[in-house]
Amino acid sequence: MDYEIEKVIKSNRKTFCIEIDDYGKIILRIPKNSSDLEIEKFLNKHKNWIYKKLKVIEKREIELYPKKFIEGEMFLFLGNFYKLKIVKNQKEKIMLNNNEMNISDKYKTDIRKVIIEFYKKKAFEIISDRVNFYSKKYGYDYNKIKITSANKRFGSCTNKGNLNFTFRLIMAPIEVIDYVVVHELTHLIDKTHKKSFYKKVEKILPDYKKRIKWLNDNSYLLKI
């Protein structure tokens, strides 16, 4: 095989599992007493899937690196990149100025915390506004909105009519946020993902497939 397994995790599990993270690292989870032959058979069975995933990562226009939260790093907000800059004599913890994300030097040791606070605050403000816009326009009745720290799910709708959205969504363009909002509002009346569900979404957002494509192609960037 022409790829490397970054980590093999043995446990009391009964099945084999392979994961490829956003950085292209491959993690293999296997039962404790697995033989080399069993591992080889499992990897051969899934080799096309592995190559496909690695190819997608290789073709990305923007390479992903773990954040170091240092000056000069780029951070996404509403689909635009801002360069991190530490600023003296700034009253606010964080400000967006042209293409810069300015953080007061008073908080230079808590940059990650400051940025996440900012994202969560803006996520609640902007997502609440979009939920209210679409719910009033199309007659959806929801209970309340909650901003979460979910890593994989962008949104969810509970049986009680509560709408949950990850704060990471605030890094995406507003039209993508609108898609996730409409998606979850539609779940208030249709809990499936059948054609009928997407027909309802399409009535509100005729270009919803374009917005889904952005998420599929760029969700790896919505990390911090």
N, C-alpha and C positions, 0 to 999 in steps of 0.2 A: 504493500500500500504506500502511496506517495503523500500521506498526511500523517501528522503526529497526534497521538492521544495525549492531551495535556495532563489528565488526571484519571486514575482508575479508583473508584470508590467501592469497596466490598462491604456488604452488610447482610442482614438476615432476609433481605428481600427475595422474592421467588422469581422475578422476571428481570430481563435485561432492559436497560434504558440508555439511550445516547442523547446528549445535549450539546448544542453548539451555541456558545454565547455570542453577544454582540461584537466581540473582538475576534471571533473566529476560533476560539479555543474549544477543543473537544473534550467533553467529560463523559466517561463511561461508568455507569452504575450497574453492578453485577452481584449475583448471589455469591456468598463467601467461598463456596467450594467449586466454583466454575473452573472447568478445564480450559487449556489453551485452545483445544479444538472447538469447544463450544463458543468461545469468544470469537475465534476466526470465522466460524459459520455465521454468527450474528452480524459481524462487521461486513462480511461479503453480501449478506442479504440486504443490508441497508447502504451499500456503497454508493448507489446512484443518488439516494437522498442526501448523503454526506457531500458528494461532489457538487450537487446542485446548490446546496446551502452555502458551501465555500465559494462557489462561483459568484453567487449573488453578492457576498461580502467583498470579494475581490473586485467586482465591477462598480462598487460604490464610488460616487463622485467625490464624497468627502470622507476621509479616513477618520475613524473614531479612536480617540485616546482617552485613557482614564483622566479625569479632571484633577489638576494639581492646585487649583484656586490661587493662581499667581497672576501678576500683572501681564497683560498681553494675550491671555487666553480669551477665546471666543465663546460667548453664551447666547443661546437662542431665546428670543422673546417675540411671540406673535409672528413667527416665520422669518424674522430678521436676525442677523448676527450682530452682537455688540462686543466690542473689545473691552476687557476688564482694565480699569484704571483706578489706582488708589490716589485719592485727592485730599489735599490738606485744606483745613478751614471750611469744610462742607458740613452744614448743620444736619442735613438729612443723612440717614444711614446709606441710602442708595438712590441714585438718580440716573435716568437715561438721558443722555445728551448727545444729539446727532447719532453717531455710530458707536458711542462709548457707554459702557456701564460703569458709572463713577461710584466708588465706594469710599466713604470717609475713612481716613487713616486711623481714626479711633477704633475701627472695627476690623483692622487688617489681620488680626489673629482669628477672627470669626467669619471669614468671608463666605464659607459654605452655608453657615447658619443664616447669615444676612440675606443671601440670594434666595434660599429656600423660603424664608419668611416673605420676601418680596413676591416670589412666584405664587405662594399660597394666597396672599392678600389679593393680588391681581386676578388670580384664577377665580376666586369667589366673586369678586366684583363683576368681571367680564362674563363669566359663564352664567351667573345669576341673571344678568341683563339679557343674554341671548335666550335663556330658558323662558324668561318672562315674555320676551318679544314673540317667540314662536307659540308659546302656550296660549297667549291671548289671541293671536291672529288665527290660530287653527282650533281653538277650543279644547285644548288639553288641560286636564285638571290634575296637578301633581300635589304632593304633600309638602316635602321640604327638600332642600339641596344640601349635599354634604361634599366637601372637598377632602379627598383621601390622599394617601401616599403610595397608592398601588403602583407596582412596577410594570405589570403586563396589561391589566385591564384599563382601558381609557374611560369607561363608564359602565354603569349598571343601573337597573331599575328594580326595586323591591316590590313584593306583593302589596305593601302598604302605600305604594305610590311615592316612595322616596327615591330621589335621583342622586347617584354618587358619581363623581368625576375626579380623576386623579389630577393633582396640581400640575403634573408634567405636561398636561394638555395645553397649558398656557404658552408653551414653547412653539406650538404649531400655528400656522396661519389662521386667521379668523374664519375663513371658509371651511377649514377642516374642523375647527371647534364647532361650527354650526352643524356640520354633518353629525358629529358625535351627539350633540344636543338633540337634534331631530331624531336620530336613531333611538335614543333612550326615551324620548317623549312618545315615540310610536309604540314602544314596548308597554306603555300604559294601557293600550287597547289591543295589542297583539304581541304575545309573549314568544312567538316563534321567530324563525329566520327563513320562513318559506317565501315563495314568490309573492304571495299576497302581502307580506310584511314590506318587502322592498318596493312594491307598487305604491304603498302608502307613502313611503319615504320619497319615492320619485315624484309624486304629486307636489311635494313641497320643494324638493331639490332635484330638478331634472338632470343635473350633472353630478349626482351623488357618486357615480362610479369613478369619476375623475378625482374626487375628494378621498375616496377609499384608496385609490392608487397612491396618492401622496402618502397616506398613512403606511401602506404596505412598503413603500420604497424608502421612507424616511423615519419610521418609528424608532430606529436605532439611535437617532440623534436626540430623542427626547429623554435624555439621561442626565443625571447630575450626581 
